[in-house]
Amino acid sequence: MLIAFTAVLLGLILLVWSADRFIDGAAATAKYAGMPPLLIGMVIIGFGTSAPELFISALAASQGNPGLALGNGYGSNIANIGLILGLTALLSPIVVHKSVLRKELPILAGITLLSGLLLLNGQISRVDAGIMLLVFALIMGWSIYEGLKGRSDPLIGTADAEATDTAQMTLKQAVIWLVVGLILLIISSRALVWGAVEIATSLGVSDLIIGLTVVAIGTSLPELASAFASIRKGEHDLALGNVIGSNLFNTLAVIGLAGMIHPLQVESELLWRDWPVMAALTLALFVMGYGFRGRLGRINRFEGALLLSVFIGYTGYLLYSLTSAASLG
């Protein structure tokens, strides 16, 4: 058990660090290849920031651990809204742009509903996964088209800003970090998946619980770091754009790729416990984002505390399930 916990802890640390190196190397390499900053931000950095979730879920699916793959994807979404946005708003209220309420949040709500419908038959088949990946491709294509047409979009602005902030490095350094980051992502993902499965087996619980807690929170650390960086820069609304983009990616691309690699069996708890929490938190963003009584639409400190409380209560319940299983074992 101790070796498994060590593998998970070191795997998470290495996973987050290698994802950051991979993003820097990939973005710099794309710049040398003449790729526009917009595409670097949306495609390279957009994929890179969700690389931990992508690698973990893909590897878990390939090794026959669907609970870990699904728990990682949906658990990261819950952590993004409850933990990251909750903490961010608690520290500094988040302004919600009208365009986010008109476009991004409705899209996120729509794909959340779509994911629930696809879960109803008890599995994510390759057909279901194909639908997810197709919808993701359409959304990405539309977003890139909007950006190239020069239309204002907070999500595009976030991606573009991150692309231009990438540290300067030589082409040789960029390629080295790209390759090294990719290799370490694979190694750390394997260590983390092995450790998570070992812990679940030792405690006698589903790997879904491990995916929803330790793994999901760990793979959300890049988004948390990005949110805190936004606060330091005084750009609090960027945290919301990062979370919406990450949740879109997790719901469609991460789960979609995992399901395409190997069909995923869905545990009943995911339907009645975890998906409703994710859907409720997504709906809460709508309610909090709309301005009432003439006030500017924003997520204030009280609402941030509410989001954080929901996350703490939900995670506490999951951890209680873990400890109960361990005591019975």
HUSUL-V484952 format. One record per pair of residues at least 6 apart in sequence whose ideal C-beta (glycine too) atoms are under 6 Angstrom apart, sorted by the first residue. I is the first residue (numbers start at 1). J is the second residue. Records with the same first field share a line. If there is no record, write none. Layout:
BEGIN
I=J + J
END
This chain:
BEGIN
1=202
4=195 + 198 + 199
7=191 + 194 + 195
8=192 + 195 + 196
11=188 + 191 + 192
12=218
14=184 + 188
15=52 + 188
16=221 + 222
18=181 + 184 + 185 + 188
19=51 + 52
21=177 + 181
22=48 + 181 + 182 + 185
23=45 + 48
24=177
25=174 + 177 + 178 + 181
26=44 + 48 + 178
27=40 + 44 + 45 + 166
28=169 + 174
29=174 + 178
30=40 + 44
32=171
37=160 + 163 + 164
38=147 + 160
40=163
41=159 + 160 + 162 + 163
42=144 + 159
45=162 + 163
46=159
49=222
50=246 + 249
52=219
53=72 + 76 + 219 + 250 + 254
54=254
55=185 + 189
56=72 + 189
57=69 + 72 + 73 + 254 + 258
58=257 + 258 + 261
59=189 + 193
60=68 + 69 + 193
61=69 + 258 + 261 + 262
62=261
65=197 + 207
66=264 + 265
67=206 + 207 + 208
68=196 + 207 + 211
69=258 + 264
70=264
71=208 + 211 + 212
72=211 + 215 + 216
73=250 + 254 + 255
74=274 + 278
75=211 + 212 + 216
76=216 + 219 + 220 + 250
77=247 + 250 + 278
78=277 + 278
79=216 + 217 + 220
80=220 + 223 + 243 + 246 + 247
81=281
82=281 + 307 + 310 + 311
83=311
84=223 + 224 + 227 + 243
85=243 + 307
86=304 + 307 + 308
88=227 + 239
89=299 + 304
90=301 + 304 + 305
91=231
92=231 + 236
93=298 + 300
94=236 + 237 + 240 + 298 + 299
95=237 + 298
96=289 + 297 + 298
97=154
100=154
101=289
104=244
105=285 + 286
108=244 + 247 + 282
109=282
111=251 + 252
112=279 + 282
115=251
116=275
118=128
119=266 + 271
122=266
123=263 + 265 + 266
124=259 + 264
125=263
126=260
129=256 + 259 + 260
132=252 + 256
133=256
135=252
136=252 + 253
146=153
147=156
154=241
155=241 + 245
158=238 + 241
196=210 + 215
197=207
199=210
200=207 + 210
203=325 + 326
204=325 + 329
205=325
208=267
209=318 + 322
212=318
213=318
223=242 + 246
226=242
227=239
230=238 + 239
277=314
288=299 + 303
289=297
290=297
291=297
END
